[in-house]
Amino acid sequence: MLWTDADFISLTDLTSVDPEISDIADSLNLTITGNNGILRRGIEEAGRRFQNLLVSFTTYLSSNDLSANHLAAVFYTGSAPNQRLRVSLDQVVVTGRNGNYWSDIKTWAVNQMLIRFYLSASNKAQDDRYEKKLEQFQWQDRYEIFPSLKQSGCPIVYRPMPTPAASQALNPGYWTAGTASQSACIGGVFDVAITYVDQVDSPYMYQSILQPNNAESALSAIQTVTATTNQSVTVDPRQLIPPTGSFPKELIPRGFVLQLNATGFNVYVGNTGETLYLQNSTPLPLNAVYQLPSDPVLSPPYNAAGLGQYPEAYLTMVNLIKRA
């Protein structure tokens, strides 16, 4: 998952580090989740702090798969020379090596969230206990977690593929899941998600341990659908605004990010709360509603485990962070 795909920190993540969080939030009437909650504001604040640490550049950013001529053509916008960030949050991979392990960047962001939480708690309650907790997490940031992040490096992908309707994307659109009549279907309650794929710039191939690639995005937000007897699941992606592979001028202040070109989408379905499985044999066109021809296939070979962007490089303190 990319930093900008979704809110990658949950209340469960916070309580796994500090079990008191929920009780304190309830007692002080602090809002943690939702659009105006501490989680959302904390992710934004951590993102701003992280970008303020990043090195800027005035020449062309090198990449493993882009020619100098292509970069020159993209970066020349007809405006005056200006410094840009070497890496944008749109390129930062926040997922760890598997679902059970956090990356260093997520560990740092969670600690930033806890600092924000206890700052709010201390200000509201004027309680020395909360102030001490605040100082504890600030100490960990300064002497343990941030130095570890600088040493290990920030995981990035050169040309990212954002998830459909990414939470921090510029006008990403939306998609819907529903049901339609289909005979001989048993029905059920299903979780539905979709992904973008690029079949041209970075040829998409089905997920494989031996042949991973970055041509498929992470899963979108999950939608839950209830299908009754003789109904099947439908997905409508027509209101999405997919990445086109070109450089959007609106993002110039954030740095130069060349996204992949979404040429199609995949549909993943599973029983609610369980593994999601790929439902289509080839990527589907982005301008058409897709209806499952029968009940979802809830078995291998292709499931959603491990989907999403994986790091193509780790930028460390020397070439990433401009100050301690």
C-alpha positions in Angstrom: 0.0 0.0 0.0 1.1 3.5 -0.8 1.0 6.3 1.8 -1.7 8.1 -0.2 -3.9 5.0 -0.9 -5.8 5.0 2.4 -5.7 5.6 6.1 -3.0 3.0 6.8 -3.2 3.4 10.6 -6.1 2.1 12.5 -7.3 2.3 16.1 -6.3 -1.4 16.5 -2.7 -0.4 15.5 -2.7 2.3 18.2 -4.0 0.0 20.9 -1.5 -2.7 20.0 1.2 -0.2 21.2 -0.8 1.4 24.0 -3.9 -0.4 25.2 -5.1 2.6 27.1 -6.0 4.6 24.0 -9.6 3.7 23.7 -10.4 4.2 27.4 -8.7 7.6 27.5 -10.4 8.7 24.3 -13.8 7.7 25.8 -13.2 9.4 29.1 -12.0 12.7 27.5 -14.5 12.6 24.6 -11.7 12.6 22.0 -12.6 11.5 18.4 -10.2 9.0 17.0 -11.8 7.7 13.8 -13.7 9.4 11.0 -12.9 12.3 8.7 -12.2 14.7 11.5 -10.7 12.2 13.9 -7.2 12.1 15.4 -6.2 9.3 13.0 -6.9 11.2 9.8 -5.3 14.5 11.1 -2.4 12.5 12.5 -1.6 10.8 9.1 -1.8 14.2 7.4 0.5 15.8 10.1 3.0 12.9 9.9 3.0 13.2 6.1 3.8 16.9 6.2 6.6 16.4 8.7 8.1 13.6 6.7 8.0 15.6 3.4 9.6 18.6 5.2 12.6 16.3 5.9 13.0 15.2 2.3 15.8 16.4 0.0 14.7 18.6 -2.9 16.4 18.7 -6.3 16.7 21.2 -9.2 17.9 18.7 -11.9 16.3 15.7 -13.3 15.4 12.8 -11.0 17.0 9.6 -12.2 15.1 6.4 -12.4 15.8 2.8 -13.4 13.2 2.7 -16.1 12.9 6.2 -17.5 15.2 7.7 -20.2 16.8 11.1 -19.7 14.9 12.4 -22.8 11.6 11.3 -21.3 12.4 12.9 -18.0 13.4 16.2 -19.7 10.2 16.3 -21.6 8.0 15.6 -18.6 9.8 17.9 -16.2 10.0 21.0 -18.5 6.7 22.7 -17.8 7.6 26.1 -19.2 7.9 27.7 -15.8 10.9 29.1 -13.9 13.4 26.7 -12.4 12.2 25.5 -9.0 13.2 22.9 -6.4 11.0 19.9 -6.0 11.0 17.0 -3.6 13.0 14.0 -4.6 10.3 11.7 -3.3 6.6 12.3 -2.8 4.2 10.5 -0.4 2.6 9.1 -3.6 5.6 6.9 -4.0 6.2 5.8 -0.4 5.3 2.2 0.4 3.9 1.9 4.0 3.2 -1.9 4.1 5.7 -4.2 5.7 7.2 -7.5 4.4 3.9 -9.2 5.3 0.6 -8.4 7.0 2.0 -9.2 10.5 5.0 -6.9 10.4 5.1 -3.1 10.2 7.6 -1.3 8.1 9.9 1.3 9.7 7.9 4.1 8.1 4.6 2.8 9.5 6.2 2.4 13.0 7.4 6.0 12.8 3.9 7.2 11.7 2.2 5.3 14.5 4.5 6.9 17.1 3.7 10.3 15.6 0.0 9.5 16.0 0.5 8.6 19.7 2.4 11.9 20.2 -0.5 13.8 18.7 -3.0 11.8 20.8 -1.3 12.4 24.1 -0.7 16.1 23.3 -4.5 16.4 22.9 -5.1 14.4 26.0 -2.7 16.4 28.1 -4.1 19.7 26.9 -7.7 18.7 27.6 -7.2 17.0 30.9 -4.2 18.9 32.2 -3.1 15.6 33.7 0.6 15.0 34.5 0.1 11.3 33.6 -0.7 12.2 30.0 2.1 14.6 29.8 4.5 11.9 30.9 3.1 9.6 28.3 3.6 12.3 25.7 7.2 12.8 26.8 7.7 9.0 26.6 6.7 8.8 22.9 8.6 12.0 22.0 11.7 10.4 23.6 11.2 7.2 21.5 10.8 9.3 18.4 14.0 11.2 18.9 16.3 8.4 20.1 14.9 5.1 18.8 12.2 5.2 16.1 13.3 8.1 13.8 17.0 7.1 13.9 16.0 3.6 12.9 14.0 5.0 10.0 17.0 7.0 8.8 19.2 4.0 9.0 16.9 1.5 7.3 15.7 3.9 4.6 12.3 4.8 3.1 10.8 2.3 0.8 9.7 3.8 -2.5 8.4 2.8 -5.9 9.6 4.8 -8.9 6.3 4.8 -10.9 3.4 4.1 -8.5 0.0 2.7 -9.2 -2.5 4.3 -6.8 -5.5 2.3 -5.6 -8.9 3.1 -7.0 -10.5 6.1 -5.2 -7.3 6.6 -3.2 -8.1 8.7 0.0 -5.4 11.3 -0.6 -5.5 11.4 -4.4 -6.6 14.5 -6.3 -10.2 14.0 -7.4 -10.0 10.2 -7.6 -13.7 9.6 -8.2 -15.6 6.6 -6.8 -16.8 3.1 -7.6 -19.9 1.2 -6.4 -20.7 -2.5 -5.8 -24.2 -3.9 -5.9 -26.3 -6.8 -7.1 -28.3 -7.8 -10.2 -30.5 -10.6 -11.3 -28.7 -13.9 -12.1 -30.4 -17.2 -12.0 -29.1 -20.2 -10.1 -27.1 -18.1 -7.6 -27.2 -19.0 -3.9 -26.4 -15.5 -2.8 -24.7 -14.4 0.5 -22.9 -11.5 2.1 -19.7 -10.6 0.3 -16.8 -8.2 0.6 -15.9 -6.6 -2.7 -12.8 -4.7 -3.7 -11.1 -3.7 -6.9 -7.6 -2.9 -8.2 -6.1 -0.9 -11.1 -3.8 -2.7 -13.6 -1.4 -1.3 -16.2 -1.2 -3.8 -19.2 1.0 -1.5 -21.3 3.7 0.5 -19.5 4.5 -2.2 -16.9 2.8 -5.3 -18.3 0.4 -6.9 -15.8 0.7 -10.5 -15.0 -1.2 -12.5 -12.5 0.1 -12.5 -8.9 2.8 -15.0 -8.4 5.5 -15.6 -5.8 8.0 -16.1 -8.6 6.9 -13.2 -10.7 5.9 -10.2 -8.6 5.4 -6.8 -10.3 4.1 -3.3 -9.6 1.6 -3.2 -12.4 -1.3 -3.8 -10.0 -2.4 -1.4 -7.3 -3.3 -2.3 -3.7 -6.9 -3.2 -3.0 -9.4 -0.4 -2.9 -11.6 0.1 0.2 -13.8 -2.9 0.7 -17.6 -2.6 0.1 -20.0 -5.2 1.6 -22.8 -6.5 -0.6 -25.8 -8.7 0.3 -26.9 -10.8 -2.6 -30.2 -12.7 -2.2 -31.1 -15.9 -4.1 -30.8 -15.5 -7.8 -28.7 -12.4 -7.5 -25.0 -11.9 -8.3 -22.5 -9.2 -7.4 -21.9 -6.2 -9.8 -19.2 -3.6 -9.9 -19.4 -0.2 -11.5 -16.1 1.7 -12.0 -17.4 4.3 -14.4 -17.2 7.2 -11.9 -13.5 6.5 -11.1 -10.9 8.9 -12.4 -7.9 6.6 -13.1 -4.3 7.6 -13.4 -3.3 8.1 -17.1 0.5 7.8 -16.9 0.9 11.5 -17.6 2.2 14.1 -15.2 -0.6 16.1 -13.6 0.3 19.8 -13.3 -1.8 20.0 -10.2 0.8 17.9 -8.3 3.8 20.1 -9.2 4.1 21.5 -5.7 4.3 18.0 -4.3 7.1 16.8 -6.5 7.4 15.0 -9.8 5.5 11.7 -9.7 4.9 9.7 -12.9 2.2 7.2 -12.1 1.4 4.2 -14.2 -1.5 4.2 -16.6 -4.6 2.3 -15.5 -5.8 0.4 -18.5 -8.2 -1.9 -16.6 -9.4 -3.2 -13.3 -9.7 -6.5 -11.4 -12.5 -7.6 -9.1 -11.8 -9.4 -5.8 -14.6 -11.0 -3.7 -14.8 -13.0 -0.6 -17.1 -13.9 2.3 -17.3 -11.0 4.7 -14.2 -10.8 6.8 -12.4 -13.5 4.9 -9.9 -13.8 2.0 -10.7 -12.0 -1.2 -10.3 -13.9 -4.5 -9.9 -12.7 -8.1 -13.1 -13.1 -10.1 -12.1 -12.2 -13.7 -9.8 -14.1 -16.0 -8.4 -11.0 -17.7 -8.5 -7.3 -16.7 -11.8 -5.6 -17.3 -12.4 -2.3 -19.1 -12.7 0.8 -17.0 -15.8 2.1 -18.8 -18.1 -0.9 -18.2 -20.1 -2.4 -15.4 -19.1 -5.9 -14.6 -21.5 -8.5 -13.3 -20.3 -11.8 -11.9 -21.7 -14.6 -14.1 -22.5 -16.7 -11.0 -21.7 -16.9 -7.3 -18.2 -15.7 -6.5 -15.3 -18.1 -6.8 -14.0 -18.4 -3.3 -10.9 -20.5 -3.8 -7.4 -20.3 -5.3 -5.5 -19.9 -7.5 -5.5 -16.1 -7.1 -6.2 -14.3 -3.9 -5.6 -10.8 -2.7 -2.8 -11.6 -0.2 0.3 -9.6 -0.9 -1.3 -7.3 -3.5 -0.1 -3.8 -3.9 3.1 -1.8 -4.5 6.3 -3.2 -3.3 9.5 -1.1 -2.8 11.8 -0.8 -5.8 14.4 1.2 -3.8 15.2 2.2 -0.2 16.4 5.8 0.1 18.5 6.3 3.2 19.6 9.3 5.2 22.4 10.2 2.7 20.1 10.7 -0.2 16.7 11.2 1.3 16.6 13.2 4.6 18.1 16.6 4.6 18.4 17.1 8.4 18.1 15.1 11.6 
